């Protein structure tokens, strides 16, 4: 059984027991989270697709931790102008463990 959920403007294919990284959510670590923006659910024999969401479907998750991803270097350069700027960025994330999918 798997589901396709939407959070943070992105879509994720999840199954029970999966650990995923999503965009930073405003919830405490070690708490429970219910995601109701479920786009589709497949239970092994039947695919249920939403318009745009499946009304009766929910995905229960446990928030494991919050953190920052690896550093991405942003380097701006203009030829022949002596303009060079180096910046770094670390995208914050929330790590979730999928506990159950109900439809």
N, C-alpha and C positions, 0 to 999 in steps of 0.2 A: 504494500500500500504506500502510495506517495501522494504528495500534494504540491501545488505550485502556489506560493504565497507572494504577496507584494509588501515590501516595507522599505522605507527610505527611497522610494522612487525606483527601486530595482525589483526584479523577480527572481525567486529562488525555488529550485526543486528540492523538496525535503522529504525525508522518510523518518520513521521513529528511530531514535537513537543517534541521529546525525548531529554533528556540531558544526555550526555555521558562524561566519562573521558578517554582521550587517552594519549599516550606518549607525552611528551613535544614537541610542535611545535614552530617554529621560526616565529611567527606572533604576532602582537600587540593585546592586549585585546580590546574588543568592536569593532573589525573589522570583515569583511566578509571573508569567506573562501569557496572555491569551491574544492570539492574532486572528482577527475575523476577516481580514482581506484575503480570502482564499479564492484564487482564480479557477482552479480545477482540482478534482480529487479522483484518483484511480485506485479502486479497491481490489484489483486483481482480475476482475472480470468486467467491470463497468466503469466507463469514464463519465464523470459528471462535470460539465463545464458551466461556468457562470456567465451572467450577462449584466455587468462585468464580473460580479462576485457570486459565489455560491452562498445562498442565504443561510443555510443550516450548518455550514461547515465551520469548524474552529480548529486551530492548532494551538496546543498548550506547550509552552516552552519554559525552561528554567534559565535564568540569566547567570552565566558563569563568571564573567568579568568584563571590565571595560579596559581599553588599552589604546595604544597608538601603533599604527603600521610602520613599516620600514620607511626610512627617509628617502624622499625623492628630491633630487637636486634640480633646481630651476635656474638656468644660466641664460641671461640676456646679453647679447653682443651686437654692437654696431660696427661694421667695418670702417676703418680709417677715421673714426671719431673718438677713439680712446674711451668708449663707453662699455663697461663690463659690470654686470651686477650678478652676484651669486646668492641665491636664496635656497632654503630648504623647506620641505613641508612633510609633516607626518599626519596622516589622516586618522582621526579617532574612530574606534569601532566598538561594538558590543558583541561579545561571544555568547551564542545561544545554544542550548542543547534541546532538541526536539523530544518531548516526552510522549505526546499522544496526538493523534489526528482523529477527529470525530466528524461524521457527516450525517 
